[in-house]
Amino acid sequence: MTAALEIAVQDAAGARAAIAAGGDRLELCQALAVGGITPSIALIARGELQIMAGGGIRVVDIPAIVATGVDAVHLSARTLAGTDVPAGPGGGSAGHDATDPQQVAAAAAGVAGTLNG
């Protein structure tokens, strides 16, 4: 059995980082800080159904999750970047979401470690 590692990204830079670090699939989202915005059920119904574990996934949990028989594991691998830059004249918190290549690499290693099990 194999499981794919899907990484939620919100821009091209995140996609490049996730692919370079070992992600198998990408989910293009917005608003990762609130969990990401994903496609509607109508859009999903047009394609093949896969079972994907997601929501609160930690790298250390991946082997146990894959053992349940899911087709894919989903985590955002998100980190906060740019906290040293002021938020701007509109206020708000400094920083923005970015994809953390180290988290993606650790998750990819977690999935790969289940392939021979």
C-alpha positions as CSV (number, residue, x, y, z in Angstrom):
1,M,0.0,0.0,0.0
2,T,1.2,3.5,-0.7
3,A,-0.1,6.8,0.5
4,A,0.4,10.2,-1.2
5,L,1.5,13.3,0.7
6,E,-0.6,16.3,-0.2
7,I,0.5,19.8,0.9
8,A,-1.8,22.7,1.1
9,V,-0.2,25.8,-0.5
10,Q,-1.5,29.2,-1.3
11,D,0.8,30.4,-4.0
12,A,3.4,29.3,-6.6
13,A,6.3,29.7,-4.1
14,G,4.6,27.4,-1.7
15,A,4.0,24.9,-4.5
16,R,7.7,24.9,-5.5
17,A,8.8,24.5,-1.9
18,A,6.4,21.6,-1.3
19,I,7.4,19.8,-4.5
20,A,11.1,20.3,-3.8
21,A,10.8,19.0,-0.3
22,G,9.0,15.8,-1.3
23,G,5.3,16.5,-1.5
24,D,3.4,14.3,-3.9
25,R,0.3,16.4,-4.5
26,L,-0.8,20.0,-3.9
27,E,-4.0,21.5,-2.7
28,L,-4.3,25.1,-3.7
29,C,-6.0,27.0,-0.9
30,Q,-6.5,30.5,0.5
31,A,-6.8,31.5,4.1
32,L,-4.5,28.7,5.5
33,A,-4.5,30.5,8.8
34,V,-8.1,29.5,9.3
35,G,-7.6,26.0,7.9
36,G,-7.8,26.7,4.2
37,I,-10.7,27.0,1.8
38,T,-11.2,23.8,-0.2
39,P,-13.4,23.0,-3.2
40,S,-17.2,22.6,-2.9
41,I,-18.8,19.1,-2.8
42,A,-20.2,19.7,-6.3
43,L,-16.7,20.1,-7.7
44,I,-15.4,17.1,-5.8
45,A,-18.3,14.9,-7.1
46,R,-17.0,15.3,-10.6
47,G,-13.8,13.4,-9.9
48,E,-12.7,10.1,-8.4
49,L,-13.3,9.7,-4.7
50,Q,-10.3,9.3,-2.5
51,I,-10.1,9.0,1.2
52,M,-7.7,11.6,2.6
53,A,-6.8,12.1,6.3
54,G,-6.5,15.8,7.2
55,G,-7.2,18.2,9.9
56,G,-4.7,18.4,12.8
57,I,-2.3,16.0,11.2
58,R,1.1,16.0,12.9
59,V,4.2,14.4,11.2
60,V,4.6,11.9,14.1
61,D,1.0,10.7,13.4
62,I,1.6,9.8,9.8
63,P,2.5,6.1,10.1
64,A,-0.5,5.4,12.3
65,I,-2.8,7.3,9.9
66,V,-1.5,5.5,6.8
67,A,-2.0,2.2,8.6
68,T,-5.8,2.9,8.6
69,G,-5.8,2.5,4.8
70,V,-6.3,6.1,3.6
71,D,-5.3,7.1,0.1
72,A,-3.5,10.3,1.1
73,V,-2.4,12.3,4.1
74,H,-3.0,16.1,4.1
75,L,-1.3,18.7,6.2
76,S,-0.7,22.4,5.5
77,A,3.0,22.5,6.6
78,R,2.4,26.1,7.1
79,T,4.7,28.5,8.9
80,L,4.6,32.3,9.6
81,A,7.1,34.3,7.5
82,G,7.9,38.0,7.3
83,T,7.2,38.8,10.9
84,D,10.1,41.3,10.8
85,V,8.2,43.4,8.3
86,P,5.5,45.9,9.6
87,A,1.9,45.0,8.7
88,G,1.5,48.3,6.8
89,P,-0.7,51.3,7.2
90,G,-3.9,49.3,7.5
91,G,-2.6,47.6,10.7
92,G,-3.1,43.9,11.5
93,S,-0.5,41.4,12.5
94,A,2.9,41.2,10.9
95,G,3.8,38.3,8.7
96,H,2.2,36.0,6.2
97,D,1.7,32.3,5.7
98,A,4.3,30.3,3.9
99,T,5.0,26.6,3.2
100,D,7.7,25.2,5.5
101,P,10.0,22.9,3.5
102,Q,11.3,21.2,6.6
103,Q,7.8,20.1,7.6
104,V,7.1,18.8,4.1
105,A,10.4,16.9,4.1
106,A,9.6,15.3,7.5
107,A,6.1,14.4,6.4
108,A,7.5,12.9,3.1
109,A,9.9,10.8,5.2
110,G,7.0,9.7,7.4
111,V,5.0,8.6,4.4
112,A,8.0,6.9,2.8
113,G,8.7,5.0,6.0
114,T,5.3,3.3,5.7
115,L,5.8,2.0,2.2
116,N,7.7,-1.1,3.2
117,G,5.6,-1.8,6.2
